[in-house]
């Protein structure tokens, strides 16, 4: 077992000469897959690589280096291919496993080296040479909705999807989700507590307990490439994304007053008269997130609503907040209904000048919209409904939730 409070570090070197020197040291000490030496006061120092075992072939390219040391005062873990190219990585929280920082190459031989140092400075070295598997035929793409350099609103969830080349969902079975989630790392500046939440088998979101702080820098890294996910499928790729949170823009709508209130950094900027969904097509109450924006678009509902209720209209300044098609947008009527009557098919309408102003103010994604007082309540999955769950409920959606 690894000694408690044992410092472990990984090194990055790029010289083939280092590999030769290391090979010479191995010959001198005579250590291979595991070894040991006597230490002061009779303490026996050992180092053993448990996985991948020496001479293993067809190793997954997402493999970790699992090891154990005993009575070591310092331990280092190194991984390199036969050409001397070293791989960066990091230690697991429990100190028994080292994970590469990026997917290993297919069909490539590597040497893992664990060095345990005794109290008198003597090294004990364990090595394991293994070869990764050939590239499989059945891989699943790991897709991030957001890209680096995006600027988002304070309610934006991080969204990861698993799909095939035809863009069809590829669900991850429950028994594989914990290991996938262990390889999904989020770092924020300033630091904010957050968690992943499996919205479905093929889509997982991340949010903090409260809205992101304005100006937060978000970095998320997925070391998922090569990870097996059942049915002879393997995740295809890693991900590395850096983005920023913009100013706090929030919108709230009260159906009792038919007013939409816009705040920036907590300060009310404008109260806008609106019209919401009529009785037989009510707008949806809940907290939503702007999903996409179109300065100009066309609403065509004949297939959905039929010839009597359906319509085809040019729409300006449209901001979607539900999957089923509820938008904030400029009214196509004369405006007499705004602030007075609900006449829409579920959307929130406002005067053209207000719609243009709001469209220019908001981010492309991630600004929250809270709607109250309508006859229809939110349904999970009808938009990015992450903020309609309590923090405890949201945490329970993590595959790593332990109660």
Secondary structure, 3 states (H helix, E strand, C coil): CCCCCCEEEECCCCCHHHHHHHHHHHHHHCCCCEEEEECHHHCEEEEEEEECCCCEEEECCCCEEEEEEECCCEEEEEEEECCCCECCEEECCCCCEEEECCCCCCCCEEEEEEEEECCCCCEEEEEEEEEECCCCCCEEEEEECCCCCCEECCCCCEEEEEECCCCCECCCCHHHHHHHHHCEEEEEECCCCEEEEEEECCEEEEEECCCCCCCCEEEEEECCCCCECCCCCEECCCEEEEEEECCCEEEEEECCCCEEEEEECCEEEEEEECECECHHHCCEEEEEECCEEEEEEEEECHHHHHHHHCCEEEEEEEEECCCCCCEEEECCCCCCCCCCCCCECCCEEECHHHHHHHHHHCCCCCCEEEEECCCEECCCCCCCCHHHCCHHHHHCCCCCCCC
